[in-house]
């Protein structure tokens, strides 16, 4: 027994010596790197140590991209690193033009259908028409194969002057078009038209380099038709260039009126004031806003609201009160870094609080009841509060309507209707004529037959009583888009069932 205990003790001593030697050996290879929390030395040391010690060869570009993404994502939701392709697409979207062939298309049935050919663009010059089905881009089949829409767009776009072969189906014919890509304008304004003898409507989609000139030209045209009041639709306008928001505000404000001011840790207070030369200082203005109105949209809304120049209708805006500056790298990549906060003339910083689910904060507004109850809106939650709250209408979308939307039934019907009535629709360039045509076209009967035969969908009588107006307005708008009026018809028709627009029209 004593001998056994002695052996155990000796074994323990040997194991202890081995562990001590192992620890000592590892300790001799230990690297002590001195860092401070107030500089970037740790990042430099990490990258240097990887270079000097990592077991395999290092892909410097891959590691650099990862570090850049991680560093900027740790700051705020709007500071971001952009690889070359992402940066190029972002810049092109706001520049007011891009390289391409000049078409707009929908994909209602796993096949892209041209809905608009941009006037003066390469596609119009060579003969593409609304209703053409896109079958191939060069040698790649894009029809009937669930081809991703973003990939489709990338294949069609390309450097101005380069050529692309687009094969389309027109009726029973298959036609190849060799198109030379060119500079295609991307408009900030989706539509502008008169909605009464004295009221004009303008839907502003974004703030690009050309926004001010587009806006002035559209307003001058509407003034020529007798406009005394303008409704500007900023819903789902996610913003763009700060200077364009300031320039639009300047159009309506008297001299020295504050538009917005910026301030940041490394940016001294910078004020933007009206110069008093704006041509629309006496024009009555109303703005439509919602949870999708952000950034530059909120600058314009805040400037006109705080100066008493416009009333706002809708719901609390997104809440983006941060200013980003762009930085460009020589490899084609870039970053946008938040450098300041902006404040409305009354001193409001409308930036909503950061949170882990920041991108989905709008969904919480539904859960909290804010979308249907004005009392749930709070300025401390960020955003700009409307003067007239217009709740989401939750009563008009029944099961039939939702089922049709899931299967894109209305969009597919509009495409099929255009195929059968192409000559008539293509000649319509007047809104009243379009309304008359749609009223006589028996669209309701044809659409219900289409929904039943193609998708097996048929509403119950009580269900159709709820869904009918909203569903058929959507059908009419999609059909009307194939006329020469394009988006003007689409938005004009939808205004018939738009509660925010109706609230603005009724407010005198």
C-alpha positions in Angstrom: 0.0 0.0 0.0 2.8 2.4 0.9 4.7 1.4 -2.3 1.6 2.2 -4.4 1.2 5.6 -2.8 4.8 6.4 -3.5 4.4 5.5 -7.2 1.4 7.8 -7.4 3.3 10.6 -5.8 6.3 10.2 -8.1 4.0 10.1 -11.2 2.5 13.4 -10.0 5.9 15.0 -9.7 6.9 13.9 -13.2 3.6 15.2 -14.8 4.1 18.5 -12.9 7.6 18.9 -14.3 6.4 18.2 -17.8 3.6 20.7 -17.6 6.0 23.3 -16.2 8.4 22.7 -19.1 5.6 23.0 -21.6 4.3 26.2 -20.1 7.8 27.6 -20.0 8.3 26.7 -23.7 5.0 28.3 -24.7 5.8 31.3 -22.6 9.0 31.8 -24.5 7.0 32.3 -27.7 4.4 34.6 -26.1 4.2 38.1 -27.8 3.3 41.0 -25.6 2.0 43.9 -27.7 1.4 47.2 -26.0 -1.8 49.0 -27.1 -3.9 52.0 -26.1 -7.6 52.4 -26.3 -7.3 55.9 -27.7 -5.5 55.1 -31.0 -5.6 52.6 -33.9 -2.4 50.8 -32.8 -4.2 47.5 -32.1 -5.5 47.3 -35.7 -2.1 48.0 -37.1 -0.6 45.3 -34.8 -3.2 42.8 -35.7 -2.5 43.2 -39.4 1.2 43.2 -38.9 1.1 40.1 -36.8 -1.0 38.3 -39.4 1.6 39.1 -42.0 4.5 38.0 -39.9 3.0 34.9 -38.2 0.0 33.4 -40.1 0.5 29.8 -41.2 -0.6 30.3 -44.8 -0.3 33.0 -47.4 -2.6 36.0 -46.7 -5.2 37.4 -49.1 -4.6 41.0 -48.3 -7.5 42.3 -50.3 -10.0 39.9 -48.6 -8.7 40.8 -45.1 -8.7 44.5 -45.9 -12.3 44.4 -47.1 -13.4 42.5 -44.0 -11.7 45.0 -41.7 -13.2 48.0 -43.6 -16.7 46.5 -43.4 -16.4 45.7 -39.7 -14.9 49.1 -38.7 -17.6 51.2 -40.3 -20.4 48.9 -39.2 -19.3 49.5 -35.6 -20.1 53.3 -35.8 -23.7 53.9 -36.8 -26.3 52.5 -39.1 -25.4 54.9 -42.0 -21.6 54.8 -42.1 -20.7 52.2 -44.6 -17.9 50.8 -46.7 -18.8 50.1 -50.4 -16.8 47.8 -52.7 -16.3 49.1 -56.2 -19.4 47.7 -57.8 -21.7 48.8 -54.9 -20.1 52.3 -55.0 -20.5 52.6 -58.8 -24.2 51.6 -58.6 -24.9 54.0 -55.8 -23.2 56.9 -57.5 -24.9 56.2 -60.8 -28.3 56.2 -59.1 -27.9 59.7 -57.7 -26.0 61.2 -60.6 -29.1 61.6 -62.7 -28.0 59.2 -65.4 -26.5 55.7 -66.0 -25.2 53.7 -68.8 -27.7 51.3 -70.3 -30.3 50.7 -73.1 -33.2 52.8 -71.8 -36.1 50.6 -70.8 -38.2 49.9 -67.8 -39.6 46.4 -67.3 -41.7 44.3 -65.0 -41.4 40.5 -64.4 -45.0 39.4 -64.0 -44.6 35.8 -65.1 -40.9 34.8 -64.9 -40.4 36.7 -68.1 -39.4 40.4 -68.2 -41.9 42.6 -70.1 -41.0 46.1 -71.3 -43.4 48.6 -69.8 -41.7 51.8 -70.9 -39.1 52.7 -73.5 -37.3 55.9 -72.5 -37.8 58.6 -75.1 -34.6 59.4 -77.0 -32.8 56.4 -75.5 -31.0 53.6 -77.5 -33.9 51.2 -77.2 -36.4 53.6 -78.7 -34.1 54.5 -81.5 -33.7 50.9 -82.5 -37.3 50.0 -82.2 -38.0 48.2 -78.9 -41.7 48.7 -77.8 -43.7 48.4 -74.6 -45.0 44.8 -74.3 -41.9 43.2 -75.8 -40.8 40.1 -73.8 -37.1 39.8 -73.0 -35.9 36.3 -74.0 -32.1 36.7 -74.1 -29.3 39.1 -73.3 -26.4 38.2 -75.6 -26.4 34.3 -75.4 -27.9 34.1 -71.9 -31.5 32.9 -71.7 -33.3 35.1 -69.1 -37.0 34.0 -69.8 -38.8 31.3 -67.9 -35.8 30.2 -65.9 -36.3 32.2 -62.7 -33.4 34.5 -63.6 -32.7 37.0 -60.8 -34.0 40.4 -61.7 -30.9 42.2 -60.3 -28.6 40.0 -62.4 -30.8 40.7 -65.4 -30.3 44.5 -64.9 -26.6 44.1 -64.5 -26.3 42.2 -67.8 -28.4 44.8 -69.7 -26.4 47.7 -68.3 -22.9 48.4 -69.5 -20.5 51.1 -70.6 -21.9 53.6 -73.0 -20.7 52.8 -76.5 -20.6 49.0 -75.9 -23.1 46.8 -77.7 -25.5 44.2 -76.3 -27.8 41.8 -78.2 -31.3 41.7 -76.8 -33.7 39.1 -78.1 -37.4 39.8 -77.6 -40.6 38.1 -78.4 -43.3 40.4 -79.9 -46.5 38.5 -80.5 -45.5 35.4 -82.3 -42.2 36.8 -83.6 -38.8 36.5 -82.1 -36.6 39.5 -82.9 -32.9 40.1 -82.1 -31.9 43.8 -81.5 -28.3 44.8 -81.3 -28.3 47.9 -79.1 -25.5 50.3 -78.5 -25.7 51.4 -74.9 -25.8 55.1 -74.0 -26.3 57.6 -71.2 -29.8 57.1 -69.8 -31.4 59.9 -67.7 -32.8 58.7 -64.4 -35.5 61.2 -63.3 -36.1 62.3 -59.7 -39.7 63.1 -60.5 -42.0 60.1 -61.2 -45.0 62.1 -62.2 -46.3 65.7 -62.2 -49.9 66.7 -63.3 -52.9 68.7 -62.4 -55.4 67.1 -60.1 -57.9 70.0 -60.2 -58.2 73.3 -61.9 -55.9 74.9 -59.3 -54.0 72.1 -57.7 -50.9 70.3 -59.0 -49.4 67.0 -57.8 -45.7 66.1 -58.0 -44.3 62.8 -56.9 -40.6 63.1 -56.0 -38.8 59.8 -55.9 -35.3 60.9 -54.8 -32.8 63.8 -54.5 -30.3 63.4 -57.3 -28.0 65.8 -59.1 -30.8 67.0 -61.4 -33.6 67.3 -58.8 -33.7 71.1 -58.6 -33.9 71.7 -62.4 -36.5 68.9 -62.8 -38.6 70.3 -60.0 -38.5 73.9 -61.3 -39.4 72.8 -64.9 -42.3 70.7 -63.6 -43.6 73.5 -61.4 -43.4 76.0 -64.2 -45.4 73.7 -66.5 -48.0 73.2 -63.8 -48.2 77.0 -63.2 -48.9 77.3 -66.9 -52.0 75.1 -66.4 -53.3 77.3 -63.6 -51.7 75.8 -60.5 -52.2 77.8 -57.3 -51.4 75.0 -54.9 -48.9 72.2 -55.1 -49.0 68.8 -53.4 -45.5 67.3 -53.2 -45.5 63.5 -52.5 -42.4 62.6 -50.5 -43.6 59.1 -49.4 -40.9 56.4 -49.8 -38.4 59.0 -50.8 -35.3 57.8 -49.0 -33.3 61.0 -49.8 -30.1 61.7 -51.6 -28.0 64.8 -51.9 -28.2 67.4 -49.1 -27.6 70.4 -51.4 -30.7 69.4 -53.5 -32.9 69.4 -50.5 -31.6 72.8 -49.5 -32.1 74.1 -53.1 -35.7 72.9 -53.2 -36.4 74.5 -49.8 -34.9 77.7 -51.1 -37.5 77.8 -53.8 -40.3 78.4 -51.3 -38.7 80.4 -48.4 -38.1 84.2 -47.9 -34.6 85.6 -47.5 -32.6 84.6 -44.4 -35.1 81.9 -43.5 -33.2 79.0 -41.9 -33.3 75.8 -43.9 -31.2 73.5 -41.9 -27.9 73.5 -39.9 -25.3 70.9 -39.4 -23.0 70.2 -36.4 -20.5 67.5 -35.5 -17.5 66.8 -33.3 -15.1 67.7 -36.1 -17.5 69.9 -38.0 -18.3 73.5 -36.8 -21.9 74.6 -37.1 -22.8 75.2 -40.7 -26.0 77.0 -41.5 -28.0 76.9 -44.7 -30.4 79.9 -45.3 -32.7 80.9 -48.1 -31.4 83.6 -50.4 -34.9 85.1 -51.1 -34.7 84.5 -54.8 -36.9 81.4 -54.9 -39.7 81.7 -57.5 -42.4 79.9 -55.6 -42.5 81.9 -52.3 -46.2 82.6 -52.8 -47.3 79.2 -53.9 -49.3 77.2 -51.4 -47.6 73.9 -50.5 -48.6 70.6 -49.0 -46.4 67.6 -48.4 -47.3 63.9 -48.2 -44.9 62.0 -45.9 -44.7 58.6 -44.3 -42.3 56.2 -42.6 -40.4 55.8 -45.9 -39.6 59.5 -46.1 -36.0 59.9 -45.0 -32.9 62.1 -45.0 -33.2 64.8 -47.6 -36.9 64.3 -47.6 -36.9 65.2 -43.9 -34.8 68.2 -44.5 -37.3 69.6 -47.0 -40.2 68.7 -44.8 -38.7 70.1 -41.6 -37.6 73.4 -43.3 -41.1 74.1 -44.8 -42.9 72.9 -41.7 -40.8 75.0 -39.2 -41.1 78.1 -41.4 -44.8 77.7 -41.7 -44.6 77.2 -45.5 -46.2 73.8 -45.7 -48.5 71.5 -43.9 -47.6 67.8 -43.7 -50.0 64.9 -44.2 -49.4 61.2 -43.4 -47.3 59.5 -40.7 -44.1 60.1 -38.8 -41.1 60.1 -41.1 -38.2 57.6 -41.0 -35.9 59.6 -38.6 -32.5 59.9 -40.3 -30.7 63.0 -39.0 -27.1 62.1 -39.8 -24.9 63.6 -42.5 -22.5 61.3 -44.5 -19.5 62.5 -46.5 -18.1 60.3 -49.2 -14.4 59.1 -49.3 -13.0 57.4 -52.4 -10.2 54.9 -52.6 -7.9 54.6 -55.7 -9.1 50.9 -56.2 -12.6 52.1 -57.0 -14.1 51.4 -53.5 -15.3 54.0 -51.1 -17.0 54.8 -47.8 -19.6 57.1 -46.4 -18.8 58.3 -42.9 -21.2 60.2 -40.7 -19.6 63.5 -39.9 -22.5 65.6 -38.4 -26.1 65.7 -37.3 -28.5 68.0 -39.0 -31.1 70.1 -37.2 -34.3 71.6 -38.5 -34.8 75.4 -38.1 -36.5 75.0 -34.7 -33.5 72.9 -33.5 -34.9 69.4 -33.8 -32.5 66.6 -34.5 -34.8 64.0 -35.9 -32.4 61.0 -35.8 -34.2 58.0 -34.3 -32.3 56.0 -31.6 -29.9 53.3 -32.8 -31.0 49.8 -31.9 -30.0 46.2 -32.8 -33.0 45.9 -35.2 -32.6 49.5 -36.5 -33.4 48.5 -40.1 -36.7 46.9 -38.9 -37.7 49.7 -36.5 -40.6 50.6 -38.8 -42.2 47.2 -38.2 -42.3 48.0 -34.5 -44.4 51.0 -35.3 -47.1 48.6 -36.5 -46.8 46.5 -33.3 -47.0 49.6 -31.1 -50.2 50.8 -32.9 -48.5 54.0 -34.2 -49.6 53.3 -37.8 -53.3 53.5 -36.9 -53.3 55.9 -33.9 -51.9 59.4 -33.8 -51.5 59.3 -30.0 -48.7 56.8 -30.4 -46.5 59.2 -32.3 -43.7 60.7 -30.3 -41.0 63.2 -31.5 -38.4 61.6 -29.1 -38.7 58.4 -31.2 -37.2 60.4 -34.2 -38.6 61.7 -37.4 -40.9 64.5 -38.2 -44.5 64.4 -37.1 -47.2 65.4 -39.7 -49.6 68.2 -39.1 -52.5 65.9 -40.2 -52.1 62.2 -39.2 -53.4 59.7 -41.8 -53.5 56.1 -40.5 -52.8 53.0 -42.6 -56.1 51.7 -43.9 -56.2 48.1 -42.7 -59.8 47.4 -43.9 -59.5 47.3 -47.6 -57.1 44.4 -48.3 -59.1 41.1 -48.1 -57.9 37.6 -48.8 -58.6 37.7 -52.5 -56.6 40.9 -52.9 -53.7 39.5 -50.9 -53.7 36.2 -52.9 -53.7 38.2 -56.2 -50.7 40.3 -55.0 -48.8 37.1 -54.0 -49.2 35.8 -57.6 -48.9 39.2 -59.3 -52.3 38.5 -60.9 -53.0 42.1 -61.6 -49.6 42.8 -63.2 -49.9 39.7 -65.4 -53.4 40.6 -66.4 -52.3 44.1 -67.4 -49.6 42.6 -69.6 -52.0 40.2 -71.3 -54.6 43.0 -71.8 -51.9 45.2 -73.4 -51.0 42.4 -75.8 -54.6 42.2 -77.0 -55.2 46.0 -77.2 -51.8 47.3 -78.0 -52.7 49.6 -80.8 -55.6 51.3 -78.9 -53.6 51.8 -75.7 -50.5 53.0 -77.4 -52.3 56.0 -78.9 -53.8 57.3 -75.7 -51.9 60.4 -74.4 -54.7 62.2 -72.6 -55.9 61.3 -69.0 -59.6 61.9 -69.7 -59.5 59.8 -72.8 -57.7 57.0 -70.8 -60.5 57.1 -68.1 -63.1 56.9 -70.8 -61.3 54.0 -72.5 -60.9 52.1 -69.2 -64.5 52.6 -68.2 -65.7 51.0 -71.5 -63.1 48.2 -71.5 -65.1 45.8 -69.2 -61.9 45.3 -67.1 -63.7 44.0 -64.1 -65.3 41.0 -65.9 -62.1 40.3 -67.8 -59.9 40.5 -64.7 -62.1 38.2 -62.6 -62.1 35.7 -65.5 -58.3 35.9 -65.8 -57.8 35.4 -62.0 -60.1 32.3 -62.0 -58.7 30.7 -65.1 -55.0 31.4 -64.6 -54.6 31.3 -60.8 -57.8 29.6 -59.6 -58.8 32.7 -57.6 -62.4 33.8 -57.2 -63.7 36.2 -54.5 -66.8 35.6 -52.5 -69.5 38.2 -53.0 -68.9 39.8 -49.6 -65.2 39.7 -50.1 -65.4 41.4 -53.5 -67.5 44.1 -51.9 -64.5 44.9 -49.7 -61.7 44.4 -52.2 -63.3 45.7 -55.4 -62.4 49.3 -55.4 -58.8 48.9 -54.3 -58.3 45.8 -56.6 -59.7 47.4 -59.7 -58.0 50.7 -59.1 -54.7 48.8 -59.1 -55.7 46.9 -62.3 -56.6 50.2 -64.0 -53.4 51.8 -63.0 -51.3 48.9 -64.3 -53.2 48.9 -67.6 -53.0 52.7 -67.9 -49.2 52.5 -67.4 -49.0 50.9 -70.9 -50.5 54.1 -72.5 -48.4 57.0 -73.6 -49.0 58.6 -70.2 -46.9 56.0 -68.5 -46.3 56.7 -64.8 -48.5 59.8 -64.9 -51.5 57.5 -65.5 -50.3 55.0 -62.9 -50.1 57.6 -60.0 -53.1 59.6 -61.1 -55.3 56.6 -61.0 -54.0 55.5 -57.6 -54.7 58.9 -56.1 -58.4 58.0 -56.3 -58.0 55.6 -53.3 -55.2 57.5 -51.5 -56.2 58.6 -48.0 -53.3 61.0 -47.5 -53.9 62.7 -50.8 -57.6 63.0 -50.0 -56.8 64.5 -46.6 -54.5 67.1 -48.3 -57.2 68.0 -50.9 -59.9 68.3 -48.2 -57.8 70.7 -46.0 -58.5 74.3 -46.9 
